[in-house]
């Protein structure tokens, strides 16, 4: 996650020349201005979505909240094949510049100081759009279909629906019948893992390697 901000905060409890700690009224920082968060979020989205799309990414979510004396603007972006930390940093700069430009040309978009946080969605993000399902082909998901909770593996997804493998049986399900999907975290069983340094069962052990180690000519460890 990349964080950027606008406006600076003066340190609290600064000491004057005489060494006296300032009174609470002098050091108290003003709270973030009361604004219509829904309207402000809509203004922000209208400004940044074209910028995110032009950079080759999808704008997944915009969230705006108050935190003390400032607002916190959280933006989630994603892309086909995933998004790297470098990508997030680039998008954060583009978003920050777009907001600054919009305020210079159109007036205030977001009142007061704000902190911008840009990141990518985690695996707990609900799957609600076709692109979400496409990006999770081969993953195990839980989803509600016609009022029934199902857990299965996504084997295919297109613009009309998904193919879900439940207990070995594949079913084509249109998006209209799907509730929000949730990716299930899977851990590979230890006894199924293959370790490259271990010979498979029945494979002969190369005695030459052992001899080399005894002579001090084997691989350093």
C-alpha positions in Angstrom: 0.0 0.0 0.0 1.2 3.5 -0.9 0.3 6.4 1.3 0.3 10.1 0.3 -1.2 13.1 1.9 -2.1 16.8 1.6 -1.4 19.4 4.3 1.0 19.1 7.2 0.4 18.6 10.8 2.0 20.8 13.5 3.5 18.7 16.3 1.4 18.6 19.4 2.7 19.7 22.9 5.4 21.9 21.4 7.4 23.8 24.1 7.7 27.6 24.0 11.0 29.5 24.6 10.4 29.4 28.4 10.0 25.6 28.3 6.3 25.7 29.2 4.1 23.0 27.7 1.3 24.7 25.8 -2.2 24.4 27.1 -4.5 21.7 25.6 -6.5 24.4 23.8 -3.3 25.7 22.1 -2.2 22.2 21.0 -5.5 20.7 20.1 -5.7 20.1 16.3 -8.9 21.0 14.5 -11.1 18.1 13.5 -11.6 17.3 9.8 -14.4 19.5 8.4 -17.9 18.0 8.3 -18.6 17.2 4.7 -21.1 14.9 2.8 -18.8 11.8 2.5 -21.1 10.2 -0.1 -21.0 13.3 -2.3 -17.2 13.8 -1.8 -16.6 10.2 -2.6 -18.5 10.6 -5.8 -16.5 13.7 -6.8 -13.3 11.9 -6.1 -14.2 8.9 -8.1 -15.2 11.0 -11.1 -11.7 12.6 -11.0 -9.6 9.6 -10.5 -11.3 6.8 -12.4 -10.3 8.1 -15.9 -6.7 8.5 -14.7 -6.6 4.9 -13.3 -8.2 3.5 -16.5 -5.8 5.4 -18.7 -2.9 3.9 -16.7 -4.2 0.4 -17.6 -5.8 -0.5 -14.3 -9.3 -1.1 -12.9 -10.6 1.1 -10.1 -12.1 -1.5 -7.7 -13.2 0.7 -4.8 -13.1 4.2 -3.3 -13.6 4.7 0.4 -13.6 8.0 2.3 -13.7 8.3 6.0 -12.9 10.8 8.8 -9.9 10.2 11.0 -9.3 12.9 13.6 -8.3 16.1 11.9 -8.1 14.7 8.4 -9.9 12.5 5.9 -8.6 9.1 4.8 -9.1 8.3 1.1 -8.6 4.6 0.4 -8.4 3.5 -3.2 -8.2 -0.1 -4.5 -6.9 -0.8 -8.0 -6.3 -4.1 -9.8 -5.3 -5.4 -13.3 -5.2 -8.5 -15.3 -2.3 -10.7 -14.0 -2.2 -8.8 -10.7 -0.6 -5.5 -9.7 2.9 -4.9 -8.2 4.1 -2.5 -5.6 5.7 -0.4 -8.3 2.4 -0.3 -10.1 0.7 0.9 -6.9 3.3 3.6 -6.4 2.8 4.9 -10.0 -1.0 4.9 -9.7 -0.8 6.7 -6.3 1.2 9.5 -7.9 -1.2 9.8 -10.8 -4.2 9.9 -8.5 -2.5 12.6 -6.3 -1.7 14.8 -9.2 -5.2 14.4 -10.7 -6.8 15.5 -7.4 -4.4 18.5 -7.2 -5.2 19.5 -10.8 -8.9 19.1 -10.3 -8.9 21.4 -7.3 -6.8 24.0 -9.2 -9.2 24.0 -12.1 -12.6 23.1 -10.7 -12.5 24.1 -7.0 -12.3 22.0 -3.9 -12.9 18.3 -4.4 -12.1 17.1 -0.9 -12.2 19.7 1.9 -9.4 19.9 4.4 -6.4 17.7 4.8 -6.5 14.1 3.6 -4.4 11.0 3.6 -4.4 9.0 0.4 -3.9 5.2 0.6 -3.6 3.2 -2.6 -3.5 -0.6 -2.6 -4.8 -3.8 -4.3 -7.7 -5.9 -3.2 -6.9 -8.9 -0.9 -8.2 -12.4 -1.3 -11.1 -11.5 1.0 -12.5 -9.1 -1.7 -16.0 -10.4 -2.8 -16.2 -11.6 -6.4 -19.0 -9.5 -7.9 -17.9 -8.7 -11.5 -17.0 -10.9 -14.4 -13.4 -9.7 -14.2 -13.2 -10.8 -10.6 -14.2 -14.3 -11.6 -11.8 -14.4 -14.6 -8.9 -13.5 -12.4 -9.7 -16.3 -10.0 -10.0 -19.2 -12.4 -8.6 -22.4 -10.8 -9.3 -21.1 -7.3 -11.7 -22.6 -4.7 -14.6 -20.3 -3.9 -17.7 -20.3 -1.8 -20.8 -18.7 -3.4 -24.6 -18.6 -3.0 -26.5 -20.0 -5.9 -30.3 -19.8 -5.8 -30.2 -19.5 -2.0 -27.8 -22.5 -1.6 -24.2 -22.1 -0.5 -21.8 -24.0 -2.7 -18.1 -24.5 -2.5 -16.3 -25.4 -5.7 -13.4 -24.6 -8.0 -13.8 -22.0 -10.8 -12.7 -23.8 -14.0 -13.8 -21.1 -16.5 -15.3 -17.6 -16.6 -16.4 -15.3 -19.4 -18.8 -12.3 -19.7 -21.9 -14.4 -19.2 -21.1 -16.7 -16.3 -18.7 -19.2 -14.7 -18.2 -22.9 -14.7 -18.0 -24.2 -11.2 -16.6 -27.7 -10.3 -18.4 -29.0 -7.2 -17.3 -32.5 -6.1 -16.1 -33.3 -9.6 -19.2 -32.2 -11.4 -19.0 -29.0 -13.5 -22.0 -26.6 -13.7 -22.4 -23.5 -15.9 -23.9 -20.8 -13.8 -24.9 -17.3 -15.2 -23.8 -14.3 -13.2 -27.5 -13.4 -12.6 -27.8 -16.5 -10.4 -24.6 -15.9 -8.4 -24.2 -14.1 -5.2 -20.9 -12.5 -4.2 -18.2 -15.2 -4.3 -15.4 -15.6 -1.6 -12.0 -17.1 -2.4 -11.1 -19.9 0.0 -7.5 -20.1 1.2 -5.9 -23.4 0.5 -2.8 -24.9 2.1 -0.9 -27.7 0.3 -0.8 -30.8 2.4 2.8 -31.5 3.6 2.7 -35.2 2.7 1.8 -34.2 -0.9 4.6 -31.7 -1.3 7.6 -32.7 -3.4 11.0 -31.6 -2.1 13.7 -31.5 -4.8 16.5 -32.7 -2.4 14.6 -35.9 -1.6 14.6 -38.8 -4.0 11.3 -40.3 -4.9 10.4 -43.6 -3.4 12.3 -46.4 -5.1 14.8 -44.0 -6.7 18.4 -45.2 -6.1 20.7 -42.9 -4.0 23.8 -41.7 -5.9 26.7 -43.1 -3.7 29.1 -40.9 -5.6 27.6 -37.8 -4.0 28.2 -39.3 -0.6 31.8 -40.1 -1.4 32.4 -36.6 -2.7 31.1 -35.1 0.6 33.4 -37.4 2.6 36.4 -36.2 0.6 35.5 -32.6 1.2 34.7 -32.0 -2.5 30.9 -32.0 -2.2 28.6 -29.0 -2.3 29.2 -26.4 0.4 26.3 -25.9 2.8 
